Amino acid sequence: MTYEIEPALRDWLLDTDPALRWQVQRDLLDAPDEVWTSTRAQVATEGFGAALLALQDPDGQWAGGAFFPSGFDFEGPEAAPGAGQPWTATSWSLTSLREWGVDASVLAGTAEKIAANSRWEYDGLPYWGGEVDCCINAFTLANGAWLGADVDALSRWFPEHRLPDGGWNCEWVEGSTRSSVMSTLNTIKGLLAYEQLVGGDESLRAARQAGQEYLLERRLMFRRSTGELIQPWVVRFAYPFRSFYSVLNAADHFRAADLHEGSGRDERIGDAIAVIREARQPDGTWQQERRHPGRVWFEVDVPAGESSPWLTFHALRVLRWWDGG
């Protein structure tokens, strides 16, 4: 199967923020390097990227905090069940800028400012050393590698905290001994980004591959013990992905891992691919199924129920890879 995009769909995807447009040009349209790199450079000066860069605090942080905004009331309504994680603090802002393609040179000096001024809400630990949550540490590892911070010591944390079943769980500190698909996906995405940016060694690669095997054993969506769907949310799509798991988010990681190391397409992903394919609407788009609750600086995608350029891009990119496009 080929993925020649219909002109109307192509134009719709190109009529977006530079943060998405350059990726469409590179990964779906095979544009020459000079085209997509020129668009990528615009992310720092136009649209979402420029807006988020303008919100950076003088001390290098965003919203005055590491994972939560400064002054966040952990006992108040915003912390109540269902209220959602606020997505405005430093960890989330850096992750967005990195994923949107902002060049690290635009943030020259930020790593040093954060090292001097930012501490995790957990025990006041230094930012680039990470804390106890594997998802937080994975975002920090990838962002540190991107900005040139010294995160080598943090990289060693991951093999040491992998659970016996092959993955990770952010609740390990509370005594959990079983891995989580969400925690494991966030971790292996961070490890892959670290490898792509600065390289890695065999122990880190082996840890990432073990985490990937954990997901593959579950075909990205099923309980290994019963074969039942892990949870309904694994087949529901929303962008930004944030820290949430879906088979689309997971499949996109396996695409990136294959391109990085030539690992190939594992047939155990096939069920997830079928779910992604079946979610395509008659007009060729994929719909936003929900917005993750929580405070944001600004919205970057459509409301629930509307056709999402971001999800459409990610789905087409995954299917193009899977079908050999």
N, C-alpha and C positions, 0 to 999 in steps of 0.2 A: 504494500500500500504506500502511496506517495502522499505528501502533504503540501500540495500546491494550494496556497491559501487564496480563497476567492477575493477578487479585488475589493469588494465592499468591506469584507472582514479585515483585510490587510490595511485598508485606509483607516478603519475604526481603531485598530491597534496602534497605528502610527500617530493618530491624533490624540496622543496622551502625553503625560509628563515625561521629560527627558529621562527620568529614573527608570521608566519602563521602556521608552521608545528605543534606547540604544540596545537593550537586550532583545527586543523584537527584531531589530535590524541584524544583529549578530547571530542569534540562535534560530530564528525562523526564516529569515529572508536571505541569509548568507551574503550580507552586504560586504563590500570591501572594507578592510580594516580602517582605512582613513575616514570612512563614512560613520561607522559606529563609534570609533574613538572620538570623533569630533562631537557627536551627540553626547557621549558619556561625559566629556569635559564640561558640558552645559549644566550638568546636575548641580555643580557647586554654585552656579550663578543664576539659575532659574528654577522656578517651581518648588517642589517639595524639598529638595536638597538645600537650596538657598534659604528657604524659610526655616528649616530646622537648624541650619548653621547659625542663623541670626539669633536663635533663642539660647545659644550657649552662654553660660555665666562667665564672668571675668576670671573665676578661679578654675575654669576648665570643665566644670560639671554642667549638667542640665537639671533644672528644677531643684538645684541645691542638694541633691542626694545621689546615692550610688544606685540602688535598686528601687527605692521609693522616694517620692518628692520630700524635700525638707519639711518638717512639721507634720508629716502624715500621721493621722490619728488612728492608731491600731485598734482602738476601742470604739471608734465612732461609726457612723452609718456607712462611710465609704469602705470600711473593712468588714462589713457584714456579709454573710454568705450570699453569693449571687451578685454582689456589687462589682466584682471584677478588680483585677490588678490595675493600678494606675500605670500608664505606659509612657510617662513623660521624663523619667529620671535618666541618669547618665547611661546605664547599661542598655536600656532600650533605645535611646537616641543614637548611641554609637553603632549599635547593631543595624539600625535602619540605614544610617549613612553608609556603612560598609556594604550592605546588601544592595543599596541603590547605585553603588559604583563610584562614590566620591574618592578621589585620589588622596592618599594619606598626607601628601605634602600640603594640602589645603588646611590640615589640622596640625601643622607643625607646632610643637611645643605643648600640645594638649596632653600627651602621655605624661610629661613631666609635671604639668599642673595637677593632673588627677592624682599622680603619685603623692604629691605634696598635700593635697587638700581633701581627697575623698576617702572615706572609710565606709566599710560595709555596715549596714544596720545590725548585722549579726556580730556582736562582740567588738565592734569598732575595728575590725581587722583591716589592714592596708589593702587598697583596691586591687593592685596588680598581683597580690598574693592569693586572691580568691578567698572563698569562705567554705562552707560545708555542703552547699547545695550544688549538685553536679550540673544542673542546667545553668545556673548563674556562672559557675566556673567555666563551663564550655563557651558561653558568650564572651566571658572575659578573656579566655585563651585566644579566641579568634580575633577579638578586637585589639588585644595587646599585640599580637603578631602583625596585624595590619598597621598599627600606629608605631611599631618599632619599640614597644615596651619590653622589658626583660620579663618574659613569662615562662622561661625554661623550667623554673622550679615548679610552677603551677602545672606544667605539662606532665610532670611525674606523678601528680596527684591521681590521675585517671586510672592508670594500670593498678595502682595501689588500692583503689576503691571500687574496682569492678567486682560484682557479686558472682557467686559460684555458678549461676545459670547463664552467665555470659554478658549481661547488660548492667545497667545502673538504675538506681532509684533515689530520687531526691529525699525520700523519707528514710534512708538508711540510718541517719543519725537518730531517728525515733525508734529504731530497732527493726525496720523492714529488712527482710533477707531475700525477697523476690523482686526481680527487676520489673521495670515499668516501660511500656513501649514509648511513652512520651519522654521520660527521662533519658532513655537509651537513644532515641532519635536525636534529641538536642545535643547529647554528648558526642555522638559520632559525627554530627554536622560540625561541631566545634573542632574536633580532632582533624577532620578532613580539611577544614579551612586553614588550620595551623600547618598541616603538611603542604598545602598548596602555596602558602605564603612564605614559609621559612624552611620547609623540609621537616623531616622527622627521623626517628630511628625505628628499628625493628620492633621494639617493645610497644611503642605508640601505635604503629601500624597493626600489630597483632591485636592490640586492645580494640582498635576501631573495627577490624575485621571480625572479631569475636562478637562485638555489638551488632554488626550487620547480620551475622549468622543468627543471633537471637531473634531478630525481626524476620529473617527469611524462614526460620523454622515455624513461624506463625503465619507465613504467607502475607505478612504485613497487616493482617486484620483478624486472625482467628486465634482462639485460645488453643494452646498446644494440647491441653488435657482433654478437652471436649470437642474441639473443632467448631465451637460456636463463635459467633461474632464477639470480639472483645467487648465492645461497647458501641451503641449506635453512632457516637460521635466520630468513630474512625472513618466513616464513609460520608461525613458531612464536610463540605468545603467552605472555608472562609479565608479571606485575606484582609490584612496581613496575617501570616501564619503565627506570628508571635512565638510563644513556646508550645503551642497546641499541636497535637498529633492529628494527622489525617493520612489516608493512603496516598493522596496526592503529594503532600509534603514529603512523605517517606520515599515515594517513587522518584521524586525529583532528586533526592539525595543519592539514590542508587545510580541515577543517570550521571550525576557529577562524579561519583566514585569511579564509574566505568571510564569516563573520559580522562580522569586523572591517572588511573593505573592500568587501564585495559582489562578490567576484571570480567567484562562481558555481561550479558543479560542472563540473569538467573530465572529459570522458568517458574520458580516459586512466586515470582512477582505477578504472574499472569492473572490471578484472581483480582488483584488490585487494579491492574490495567483494565480489566473488563468493567469494573465499577467506574473508573474514570471515563472510559469510552461511553458507557451508557448514560452518564450525566450530561452529555453534550445535548444542547437544545437544537431544535430544528433549524435555527438560524446560524448554527455553527459556534455558538458561544457557550460558556459555562456560567451558571448563576451563583451569585453570592447567597449563601444559605443563612448566614447570621453575621452580626458584628459582635466580636468579643467585648463584653462590657468592661468599662473602666475609663478613667480620664485619659484623654489624648490631647496633643497639641492641636492637631487638625486631622480630618479624615483624608485618607489617601485612596479609598476605593468606594464603590457604590453601596447604598443601603441593601439590606436583605431583600431578596426577590428580584433584583435587577441583574442584568448581564454584566459580569465583572471582567474588565480588560485584563486585570492581573491574573485571575484564575484561568481565564481563557488562554493567556500566554503560557502559564505553567503547564496546563493540561496539554496544549498543542506541543510544547517542547518535550514533554515526557512521551507522548504518543509518537512523535517524530523519531525520537531515539529508539523506542521499543520496536517500531515497525521498520527500522533501518533507513530512515530518511536522511 
